[in-house]
Amino acid sequence: MNLPAICKPPGIRLAGPDELDALVSLEHVSFDGDRMSRGQYRRHVASSTAQVLVAVDTERSLLGSAVVFFRKGSGVARLYSLATDPAARGKGVASALLTAVEATARLRHCRCVRLEVRSDNAAAIALYERSGYRRTGRLAGYYEDGCDGWRHEKTLAP
Ligand SMILES: CC(C)(COP(=O)(O)OP(=O)(O)OC[C@H]1O[C@@H](n2cnc3c(N)ncnc32)[C@H](O)[C@@H]1OP(=O)(O)O)[C@@H](O)C(=O)NCCC(=O)NCCS
């Protein structure tokens, strides 16, 4: 599927099967727990119901990634993971990925994007709220370490 040109740089495109090492490294520096494995990334990159988007710089280095799931017959896209390399944070990479996620969700006729975020993840919560995501629920003890989660959702303009 073609992605609209969102933001250059970073360039946003679908991840390829040759990028699993970089995706797993980013996962490790970004999350202390609840990490996705290499096998999961491999399946998602190849799946028709998932999209792994990457933000890359002009040298094609990985700046960030987003994983979004779609379900047949569902109008809800689920943003499962979003991460920016620590060296590239604060420069709009995650915002660009989020815009691309919403664009792909619209292309698949989704009416909203839903996500879960740790209640102690102030940076991510600020990003989502600034991007128009509204808190719709609390998920008690949702994470591996017992931390609560918040569910957030954004209705997509047609
Ligand atoms: C959360 C994360 C994805 C943000 O990535 P980023 O590329 O630095 O974000 P952006 O530069 O696009 O920032 C967009 C907005 O997010 C918010 N934000 C980002 N980092 C922030 C921080 N450290 N503190 C507070 N707000 C922050 C701000 O509102 C910012 O807008 P502003 O720059 O106009 O103030 C990044 O910190 C990260 O990868 N964290 C580890 C993984 C993670 O927690 N992922 C989210 C899982 S739900």
The ligand as an SDF file (V2000), in Angstrom:
LIG
                    3D

 48 50  0  0  0  0  0  0  0  0999 V2000
    6.9120    9.0870   23.6200 C   0  0  0  0  0  0  0  0  0  0  0  0
    7.8580    9.1820   22.4280 C   0  0  0  0  0  0  0  0  0  0  0  0
    7.3730    8.1990   21.3520 C   0  0  0  0  0  0  0  0  0  0  0  0
    7.8450   10.6140   21.8830 C   0  0  0  0  0  0  0  0  0  0  0  0
    8.6400   10.6260   20.7010 O   0  0  0  0  0  0  0  0  0  0  0  0
    9.2510   12.0050   20.0860 P   0  0  0  0  0  0  0  0  0  0  0  0
    9.6520   11.6850   18.6930 O   0  0  0  0  0  0  0  0  0  0  0  0
   10.2850   12.5440   20.9910 O   0  0  0  0  0  0  0  0  0  0  0  0
    7.9660   12.9440   20.1110 O   0  0  0  0  0  0  0  0  0  0  0  0
    7.7690   14.3030   19.2760 P   0  0  0  0  0  0  0  0  0  0  0  0
    9.0820   14.9800   19.1170 O   0  0  0  0  0  0  0  0  0  0  0  0
    6.9910   14.0080   18.0560 O   0  0  0  0  0  0  0  0  0  0  0  0
    6.9160   15.1530   20.3210 O   0  0  0  0  0  0  0  0  0  0  0  0
    5.5700   15.5050   20.0590 C   0  0  0  0  0  0  0  0  0  0  0  0
    4.9250   15.9800   21.3460 C   0  0  0  0  0  0  0  0  0  0  0  0
    4.9270   14.9440   22.3260 O   0  0  0  0  0  0  0  0  0  0  0  0
    5.0780   15.5160   23.6360 C   0  0  0  0  0  0  0  0  0  0  0  0
    6.3480   15.0420   24.2230 N   0  0  0  0  0  0  0  0  0  0  0  0
    7.3040   14.3220   23.5860 C   0  0  0  0  0  0  0  0  0  0  0  0
    8.3110   14.0490   24.4550 N   0  0  0  0  0  0  0  0  0  0  0  0
    7.9660   14.6140   25.6320 C   0  0  0  0  0  0  0  0  0  0  0  0
    8.5850   14.6660   26.9230 C   0  0  0  0  0  0  0  0  0  0  0  0
    9.7570   14.0530   27.1650 N   0  0  0  0  0  0  0  0  0  0  0  0
    7.9290   15.3060   27.9100 N   0  0  0  0  0  0  0  0  0  0  0  0
    6.7240   15.8850   27.6840 C   0  0  0  0  0  0  0  0  0  0  0  0
    6.1040   15.8910   26.4850 N   0  0  0  0  0  0  0  0  0  0  0  0
    6.7090   15.2450   25.4850 C   0  0  0  0  0  0  0  0  0  0  0  0
    5.1000   17.0100   23.4440 C   0  0  0  0  0  0  0  0  0  0  0  0
    3.7440   17.4640   23.5250 O   0  0  0  0  0  0  0  0  0  0  0  0
    5.6250   17.1410   22.0220 C   0  0  0  0  0  0  0  0  0  0  0  0
    5.2270   18.3160   21.4140 O   0  0  0  0  0  0  0  0  0  0  0  0
    6.1870   19.6200   21.5140 P   0  0  0  0  0  0  0  0  0  0  0  0
    7.5260   19.1740   21.0120 O   0  0  0  0  0  0  0  0  0  0  0  0
    5.5050   20.5880   20.6140 O   0  0  0  0  0  0  0  0  0  0  0  0
    6.2110   19.9880   22.9440 O   0  0  0  0  0  0  0  0  0  0  0  0
    9.3330    8.8570   22.8510 C   0  0  0  0  0  0  0  0  0  0  0  0
    9.6530    9.5810   24.0180 O   0  0  0  0  0  0  0  0  0  0  0  0
    9.6080    7.3780   23.0760 C   0  0  0  0  0  0  0  0  0  0  0  0
    9.9360    6.6480   22.1500 O   0  0  0  0  0  0  0  0  0  0  0  0
    9.4950    6.9140   24.3470 N   0  0  0  0  0  0  0  0  0  0  0  0
    9.7740    5.5180   24.6760 C   0  0  0  0  0  0  0  0  0  0  0  0
    8.7450    4.5890   24.0700 C   0  0  0  0  0  0  0  0  0  0  0  0
    7.3450    4.9850   24.4790 C   0  0  0  0  0  0  0  0  0  0  0  0
    7.0830    5.3040   25.6250 O   0  0  0  0  0  0  0  0  0  0  0  0
    6.3940    4.8880   23.5000 N   0  0  0  0  0  0  0  0  0  0  0  0
    5.0070    5.1870   23.7130 C   0  0  0  0  0  0  0  0  0  0  0  0
    4.3100    3.9370   24.1030 C   0  0  0  0  0  0  0  0  0  0  0  0
    2.5690    4.2100   24.3510 S   0  0  0  0  0  0  0  0  0  0  0  0
  1  2  1  0
  2  3  1  0
  2  4  1  0
  2 36  1  0
  4  5  1  0
  5  6  1  0
  6  7  2  0
  6  8  1  0
  6  9  1  0
  9 10  1  0
 10 11  2  0
 10 12  1  0
 10 13  1  0
 13 14  1  0
 14 15  1  0
 15 16  1  0
 15 30  1  0
 16 17  1  0
 17 18  1  0
 17 28  1  0
 18 19  1  0
 18 27  1  0
 19 20  2  0
 20 21  1  0
 21 22  1  0
 21 27  2  0
 22 23  1  0
 22 24  2  0
 24 25  1  0
 25 26  2  0
 26 27  1  0
 28 29  1  0
 28 30  1  0
 30 31  1  0
 31 32  1  0
 32 33  2  0
 32 34  1  0
 32 35  1  0
 36 37  1  0
 36 38  1  0
 38 39  2  0
 38 40  1  0
 40 41  1  0
 41 42  1  0
 42 43  1  0
 43 44  2  0
 43 45  1  0
 45 46  1  0
 46 47  1  0
 47 48  1  0
M  END
$$$$
